[in-house]
């Protein structure tokens, strides 16, 4: 069953069906799976390969249940509930079935699963470990292949150890279905199934964005963020907060060890639904403990020209004296105050109050006004509010067509972009293998002018020669290339840069 058809998401439908789960009579919407029904009935069914709303390929066979009238157990995650079903989630037969399935999984998990767990970065946070304990398997009864595979760790953030992979394909679903990157896929079949991960020496040319959504979906230590080696699950605490990078408002946990932020973890927030971009996951916390951050005020020595450490009193007195002298000599309008948009509202308020009352100036600004002032005014005029009146998911899931004007959505708000992307990889005739990311360096307007007028000089566009000559002038005039990650223009024409 395909991921789309087998998703355990409850399909919105006015019709409902009645069934019995472990003696509990209940109704569920038409299209719900047995796993959905069991959850509503209060029955816990262990799962391993299942990824909510993303994947239900039934590869692990851990979630098997009995249905009255069926000879063999069926997977709860991918079996659609039907009218009148009588389902049993716990029995001696199912216990034995789940133990056997787990035994087979563990036999091919590393060279010696019982000893390897201690050194694994995922120890204590491993779903395989937890489910194995739940179903009652401590030691594998079977021997695996025994041939160790190389670890792929050329990616600066992510490491992939195929020896620990249980081939549940949750990472494939997270990369393809959730994030829309299509950098991971399953190869071969049966016992030879393997996950083709782009974390080897050529990872830069793979299209992988290092967002880490595959890592968070992995139930074992096969895919891990490299920084996870710095901590274990029992050493950390979690602090729920909002990613500071863009206006999407992705929710995530800061992983804190001994008062230091060591990692991040996406949570199921209203705007990100368990996803994070590479900025949020790997670029939103390191600066907190950076050695390059100022720890004391600096005053430039007028004789040497060098910045030298000073006390807060010395620095504040100097600034007050200089600003006061300028105000007294030239008037308050000679001064201006600019606030950082990343500052807290309280700090920005105090800055503008100081500017008006102390500096005697109304020259106060904030970069957010330049960026968002027009959009706030437009929204207020049309909707009566300067902000969205609905969640982004309403647009992403209900709109048939979305037109973006002058916005590089993929780069600026990746999490929202993932929700509304029209996946050109499924519809394109040819894909652009843009290994060096050349397409990112041209703006829409620049490329539009170049392609229509041929007004470019070879000495400045050497890297584009292959690109321009591979595509006819007529084709260049008919399609405008966007420079964001999923350009409309790429759907029709492509060229490979080497």
C-alpha positions in Angstrom: 0.0 0.0 0.0 1.4 3.4 -0.9 2.3 6.0 1.7 -0.5 8.3 0.5 -3.2 5.6 0.7 -1.8 4.1 3.9 -1.4 7.3 5.9 -3.1 6.9 9.3 -4.4 10.4 9.1 -8.1 10.4 9.7 -9.9 11.4 6.5 -12.4 14.1 7.1 -15.8 12.6 6.1 -19.3 13.0 7.4 -19.8 9.3 7.2 -18.6 7.1 10.1 -18.2 3.4 10.7 -18.7 1.4 13.8 -16.4 -1.3 15.0 -15.1 -3.0 18.2 -11.5 -2.8 19.5 -10.6 -5.0 22.5 -14.2 -5.1 23.5 -14.7 -1.4 23.2 -17.4 -0.2 20.7 -16.7 3.0 18.9 -17.2 5.0 15.7 -14.4 6.4 13.6 -14.6 8.5 10.4 -14.6 6.5 7.1 -11.0 6.1 6.0 -9.5 5.8 9.4 -7.0 3.0 10.0 -7.1 0.3 12.7 -4.3 2.2 14.4 -6.5 5.3 14.5 -9.4 3.3 15.9 -7.2 1.6 18.6 -5.9 5.0 19.7 -9.4 6.3 20.1 -10.4 3.1 22.0 -7.5 3.6 24.4 -5.6 0.5 23.2 -1.8 0.9 22.7 -0.3 -0.9 19.6 3.5 -0.8 19.4 4.9 0.6 16.1 8.3 1.0 14.6 8.2 1.9 10.9 5.1 4.0 11.2 5.5 7.8 10.9 2.3 9.7 11.6 0.8 11.4 8.6 3.9 10.5 6.6 4.5 6.8 6.2 2.7 3.5 6.9 4.5 0.9 4.8 4.0 -2.0 7.3 7.6 -3.1 6.9 8.4 -3.8 10.6 5.3 -6.0 11.2 5.3 -4.9 14.9 1.8 -3.4 14.8 0.0 -6.6 13.7 -3.5 -7.2 15.1 -6.1 -9.8 14.8 -9.4 -9.2 12.9 -12.3 -11.5 13.4 -12.8 -13.6 10.3 -9.2 -13.1 9.0 -6.8 -16.1 9.1 -3.6 -14.0 9.5 -2.9 -10.9 11.5 -3.0 -7.6 9.6 -0.9 -4.4 10.1 -2.8 -1.8 12.1 -1.0 1.2 10.6 -2.0 0.5 7.0 -5.2 -1.4 7.2 -8.3 0.7 6.8 -11.0 0.1 9.4 -14.2 -1.3 8.0 -17.8 -1.4 9.3 -18.4 -4.1 11.9 -14.8 -5.1 12.4 -13.9 -6.9 15.7 -10.3 -6.3 16.4 -8.0 -7.7 19.0 -4.7 -5.9 19.8 -3.3 -8.2 22.5 -3.2 -12.1 22.5 -0.7 -14.9 22.9 -0.5 -15.2 19.1 0.2 -11.5 18.6 2.8 -11.5 21.4 4.7 -14.4 19.7 4.3 -12.7 16.3 5.7 -9.4 17.5 8.6 -11.1 19.3 9.6 -12.9 16.1 9.4 -9.8 14.0 11.5 -7.9 16.5 14.0 -10.8 16.8 14.5 -10.7 13.0 14.9 -6.9 13.1 17.6 -7.0 15.8 19.5 -9.8 14.1 20.3 -7.4 11.3 20.9 -4.3 13.5 24.6 -3.8 13.9 27.1 -6.6 14.5 26.0 -7.2 18.1 23.0 -5.2 19.2 23.2 -6.1 22.9 26.7 -4.6 23.3 26.6 -1.9 20.6 23.8 0.0 22.4 26.2 1.3 25.1 28.4 3.1 22.5 25.6 4.3 20.3 24.8 8.1 20.4 21.1 7.2 20.5 21.3 5.1 23.6 18.5 6.0 25.9 16.5 7.7 23.1 16.3 4.8 20.7 12.8 3.7 19.7 14.1 0.3 18.6 15.5 -0.2 22.1 12.2 0.9 23.7 10.0 -1.2 21.5 12.2 -4.3 21.8 11.9 -4.0 25.6 8.1 -3.5 25.2 7.5 -6.6 23.2 9.9 -8.7 25.4 13.0 -9.2 23.3 16.4 -8.7 24.9 18.8 -10.7 22.7 18.5 -11.6 19.0 18.2 -15.3 18.3 19.5 -15.2 14.8 22.8 -14.1 13.3 22.9 -11.3 10.8 25.0 -10.9 7.7 28.1 -10.0 9.7 29.7 -7.9 7.1 30.2 -4.3 8.3 29.4 -1.5 5.9 31.3 1.9 5.9 29.9 4.8 7.7 29.0 7.9 5.7 29.9 11.1 7.5 31.1 13.6 4.9 28.1 15.8 5.6 29.1 18.5 8.2 26.0 17.9 10.3 24.7 14.3 9.7 26.3 10.9 10.0 24.8 7.7 8.5 25.7 4.3 9.8 24.0 1.7 7.5 24.9 -1.1 9.9 22.3 0.3 12.4 19.6 0.8 9.7 16.5 -1.4 10.1 15.1 -0.3 6.7 11.9 1.1 8.1 12.1 3.9 5.5 10.8 6.6 7.9 13.7 8.7 6.8 12.6 8.4 3.2 9.1 9.6 4.1 10.5 12.5 6.1 12.7 13.6 3.3 10.4 13.0 0.4 6.8 13.3 1.7 7.3 15.8 4.5 10.3 18.0 3.5 10.0 17.5 -0.2 13.7 17.2 -0.7 13.8 13.8 -2.4 17.4 13.1 -1.4 16.8 9.7 0.2 15.3 6.6 -1.4 15.2 2.9 -0.9 17.1 0.6 -3.2 16.8 -3.1 -3.9 14.3 -5.4 -2.2 13.9 -7.9 0.6 16.9 -8.6 2.8 19.0 -6.6 0.4 17.0 -3.4 0.8 19.2 -0.4 1.6 18.7 3.3 2.1 20.6 5.4 -0.4 21.7 8.4 1.6 23.5 11.4 0.2 26.0 11.7 3.0 29.1 10.4 1.2 31.9 12.4 -0.4 29.5 13.8 -3.1 26.8 15.0 -0.7 27.1 18.6 -2.0 25.8 17.6 -5.4 22.9 15.6 -4.1 20.4 18.3 -3.4 20.4 17.4 0.3 19.8 20.5 2.4 21.0 19.0 5.7 17.7 19.9 7.3 17.9 16.9 9.6 14.3 15.9 9.3 15.4 12.4 8.3 17.5 12.2 11.4 14.7 13.1 13.8 12.5 10.5 12.1 15.1 7.7 12.5 14.1 5.3 15.2 17.7 4.0 15.7 21.2 5.5 15.7 21.6 4.9 12.0 21.0 8.6 11.2 22.3 11.0 13.8 23.3 14.6 14.1 27.1 14.6 14.7 26.7 16.9 17.7 24.6 14.2 19.5 27.9 12.6 20.4 28.3 15.4 23.0 25.4 14.2 25.2 23.2 11.3 26.2 19.4 11.4 26.7 19.6 11.2 30.5 22.0 14.2 30.7 19.8 16.8 29.1 16.6 18.8 29.6 14.3 20.3 27.0 13.1 23.9 26.8 10.3 24.7 24.4 10.7 27.8 22.4 10.2 29.4 19.0 12.9 29.4 16.3 14.2 33.0 15.9 15.3 32.8 12.3 12.2 33.8 10.3 8.5 34.7 10.8 7.3 31.1 10.3 7.3 30.6 14.0 8.5 27.0 14.1 8.3 25.4 17.5 11.2 23.4 18.8 13.0 22.2 21.9 16.4 23.5 22.9 18.4 20.5 24.2 20.3 21.8 27.3 23.2 20.1 29.0 24.8 21.7 32.1 23.3 25.1 31.2 24.6 24.9 27.6 22.5 24.5 24.4 23.8 21.4 22.7 21.1 20.6 20.1 17.6 21.3 18.9 14.5 19.1 18.3 11.5 19.9 16.3 8.1 19.6 17.9 4.7 19.4 16.3 3.9 23.1 16.2 1.0 24.7 14.4 3.3 26.1 11.6 6.0 23.5 11.3 4.3 20.2 12.2 7.5 18.6 13.4 9.8 19.9 10.7 12.8 22.3 10.8 15.0 23.7 8.1 18.8 23.6 8.4 18.8 27.1 9.8 16.5 26.3 12.6 18.0 22.9 13.4 21.7 23.7 13.1 22.1 27.5 12.9 19.9 28.9 15.7 21.8 28.2 18.9 25.6 27.9 18.4 26.1 31.6 18.6 24.8 31.6 22.2 28.0 30.1 23.4 30.3 31.5 20.7 33.8 32.6 21.9 33.5 35.5 19.5 30.6 37.1 21.4 31.5 40.2 23.4 31.7 39.7 27.1 32.7 43.2 28.1 32.3 46.7 26.5 35.1 47.9 24.2 36.3 51.5 23.8 38.6 52.4 20.9 41.9 53.9 22.1 42.3 57.3 20.3 46.1 56.9 20.1 46.5 53.2 19.0 43.2 52.9 17.2 42.6 49.5 18.9 39.5 48.5 20.8 40.3 47.9 24.5 38.2 46.4 27.3 36.3 48.8 29.5 33.8 48.7 32.3 30.1 49.3 31.7 30.3 52.6 33.6 33.1 53.9 31.4 31.4 52.9 28.2 28.0 54.3 29.2 29.5 57.6 30.4 31.4 58.0 27.2 28.4 57.3 25.0 26.2 59.6 27.1 28.8 62.4 26.9 29.3 62.1 23.1 25.6 61.9 22.3 24.8 64.7 24.7 27.4 66.9 23.1 26.1 66.2 19.6 22.5 67.0 20.7 23.6 70.2 22.4 25.6 71.4 19.4 23.4 70.3 16.4 20.0 69.6 18.0 18.1 66.4 18.5 17.3 66.0 14.9 21.0 65.3 14.2 20.7 62.0 16.0 18.8 58.8 15.1 18.1 55.5 16.8 17.8 52.2 14.9 16.5 49.1 16.6 17.3 45.5 15.7 14.2 43.6 14.7 15.4 40.6 16.6 15.3 42.5 19.9 12.5 42.1 22.4 9.6 44.5 22.1 10.4 45.8 25.6 14.0 46.7 24.6 12.8 48.4 21.4 10.3 50.4 23.4 12.9 51.6 25.9 15.2 52.6 23.0 12.5 54.8 21.3 11.6 56.3 24.7 15.2 57.2 25.4 15.5 58.7 21.9 12.4 60.9 22.3 13.0 62.0 25.9 16.8 62.1 26.2 18.0 62.7 22.7 15.0 64.9 21.8 14.6 63.2 18.4 11.9 61.5 16.4 14.4 59.8 14.1 13.6 56.3 15.2 13.4 53.3 12.9 13.5 49.5 12.8 14.3 47.2 9.9 11.0 45.4 10.4 9.2 48.6 9.3 11.0 48.6 6.0 10.4 44.9 5.4 6.9 44.5 6.7 5.3 47.9 6.8 3.7 47.6 3.4 2.4 44.1 4.0 1.0 45.1 7.4 -0.8 48.1 5.8 -2.1 46.0 3.0 -3.4 43.3 5.2 -5.0 45.8 7.6 -6.8 47.4 4.6 -8.1 44.2 3.1 -8.6 41.9 6.1 -8.8 44.4 9.0 -5.7 42.9 10.6 -2.0 43.5 10.1 -1.3 39.8 10.4 -2.6 36.6 9.0 -6.1 35.7 10.1 -5.7 32.0 9.6 -2.9 29.4 10.1 -0.6 28.7 7.1 -1.9 25.2 6.9 -5.3 26.5 5.8 -3.6 27.9 2.7 -1.3 25.0 2.1 -3.9 22.3 2.3 -7.0 24.1 0.9 -5.7 26.4 -1.9 -5.6 25.1 -5.4 -3.3 27.7 -6.7 -0.8 29.9 -4.8 0.9 32.8 -6.6 4.0 34.3 -5.1 5.4 37.6 -6.4 8.9 38.7 -5.7 9.4 36.2 -2.9 12.1 33.5 -2.7 10.0 31.3 -0.4 12.2 28.3 -0.3 15.2 30.2 1.0 13.5 32.5 3.4 10.8 30.4 5.0 11.7 26.7 4.3 9.2 25.2 6.7 6.2 26.9 5.2 7.6 26.3 1.7 7.6 22.6 2.3 3.9 22.7 3.0 2.9 24.4 -0.2 5.5 23.2 -2.7 4.3 21.9 -6.0 6.8 19.1 -6.3 8.4 19.5 -9.7 10.4 16.3 -9.3 7.1 14.4 -9.9 6.1 16.5 -13.0 9.3 17.7 -14.6 10.6 16.4 -17.9 14.2 17.0 -16.8 15.8 18.0 -13.5 18.6 20.5 -13.1 21.6 19.0 -11.5 22.8 22.3 -10.0 25.7 20.9 -8.0 27.4 24.3 -7.5 24.2 26.1 -6.8 24.8 28.5 -9.7 21.0 29.1 -10.0 20.9 30.6 -6.6 23.2 33.5 -7.5 20.9 35.2 -10.0 17.8 37.0 -9.0 14.6 36.6 -11.0 14.9 40.0 -12.6 18.5 39.5 -13.6 17.9 36.2 -15.2 14.8 37.4 -17.0 16.8 40.3 -18.6 19.7 38.1 -19.5 17.7 35.4 -21.1 15.5 37.7 -23.2 18.1 40.2 -24.4 21.3 38.1 -24.6 23.0 41.1 -22.9 25.8 39.3 -21.0 29.5 39.2 -21.5 31.5 36.0 -21.6 34.3 37.2 -19.4 31.8 37.8 -16.5 29.7 34.7 -17.2 32.1 31.9 -17.8 30.2 29.5 -15.6 27.0 30.2 -17.5 28.3 29.3 -21.0 27.2 25.7 -20.8 23.9 26.8 -19.4 23.1 29.4 -22.1 24.3 27.4 -25.0 22.4 24.3 -24.0 19.1 26.1 -24.2 17.7 27.8 -27.3 17.0 31.5 -27.4 13.3 30.8 -27.9 13.1 28.6 -24.9 14.9 31.2 -22.8 12.3 33.8 -23.8 9.4 31.6 -23.0 10.3 30.6 -19.5 11.5 32.8 -16.7 13.8 31.1 -14.1 13.2 31.7 -10.4 16.4 31.4 -8.4 14.7 29.7 -5.4 15.1 26.0 -4.8 12.2 24.7 -6.8 12.0 27.0 -9.9 9.0 26.8 -12.2 11.4 27.2 -15.2 13.2 24.0 -14.3 10.1 22.0 -15.0 10.6 22.3 -18.7 14.3 22.7 -19.3 17.5 21.7 -17.6 21.3 21.4 -17.9 23.9 19.8 -15.8 26.7 21.9 -14.4 30.1 20.3 -13.9 
